[in-house]
C-alpha cells in the first residue's frame, strides 16, 4: 500500500471491513436524507479519499460541543468519525501540550495547506484586540484568521461559534462575535445547538470528507438535512397541540399526561433542529420528552430573547402579531423569518414597525 493510503486502505489496516464502511455510509446517508445512489457515492467517496486533516479550535465555550461529539451513542461514531479525519489539533483531546501542541497545529497547516478543515467551537472575542480570550498568548481572533487563511472550509460547531451564543449575550463584555462575522472569504457551515447534536457534526464532516463540498445549507448556513424542519414539525406532542391540550404548569395534570408544552414557553414552533427525531444519548430522549420545553438554543440570540417559560406570543414581542399568530397556529416559520435574523431582530427590538429596508 502507498505511504499515503486512501481512507479505505487505512481503515482496512485497522480491521474495518468494507461492509462496515457501507453500513456507516448508509447510516449517515439516511440521517441526511440522501437518495440511495448518493449513499453509495458517499461510501465510495469515503473509501477513495485521504483522511481529512482537521484543526479544531476552542475559543469562548464550555467544552459542551466536544463532550456532545465524544459521548455520542450513534452506531460506530466513536470509532469511525475519528478514523475519517486526522484530528491534528484539539486542545481538549490532544495528548500534547504547550509549545508541542502549537507546533503540531502549525505543522498541520503547512503540510495540508489549502486542504485542511478548521472546526471552531466557541465565540470569538474582538474587544480590545481580543485580549479577553487567548491561547498560547495569541488572541482567538488572530488565531482564527491565521488558521482560516489556507483552510478548505470552516465549520462553526455549537451556537457560540455559529451565532455568538452566551458570550455574545448582552452586555457582551468581550465583544464576542460569530465565526462567520470574521471569516468572509471561505465556505462556512454552522451547526448550532447548545450543545449541537453529535450526529449533525459527524454527518456534516463525513459528507465533507466524501464529497469535498458542504451539504445544502439554509439561509443561516445550517445543513438543511439537520435544520430543515422545526422541532414542532416532528414533535410527538404535536397531536395534543392540534387538539388544544396544553400543560399549564410543570406539575399539573396536563404535564403528567404529556400534553403540549407551548403554554409553559416551548420554542419548538420557531426552532430549527433535529432534536425531535435524532434525540440524544442514543435516541433515548430530548428536552421535550423529558418534560421541559424547547429553549430555541439553535437559533440566533436565543439567550437575549429569554422568555423561556412564557408562551411565544408573549415572550417574543419581536415576532409581531402576525408572526406570533403564525406560531400559535402551528406554522413552521421560514429560515429567513424575522426571529431568525439578527438584522431583523435589532430592528424589532429598537421598536421599528418594519425591518430596515422592508418596503412591504
Helices and strands as residue ranges (DSSP letters): H 7-13, H 18-31, H 36-48, E 52-58, H 64-70, H 77-84, E 85-90, H 98-111, E 117-121, E 124-125, G 127-130, E 134-135, E 138-139, H 140-148, E 153-157, H 159-163, G 166-168, E 176-177, G 179-181, E 188-191, H 198-211, H 224-227, H 231-234, H 238-242, H 253-256, G 262-264, G 268-270, H 275-278, H 302-305, H 312-315, G 317-319, H 320-328, G 338-340, H 342-349
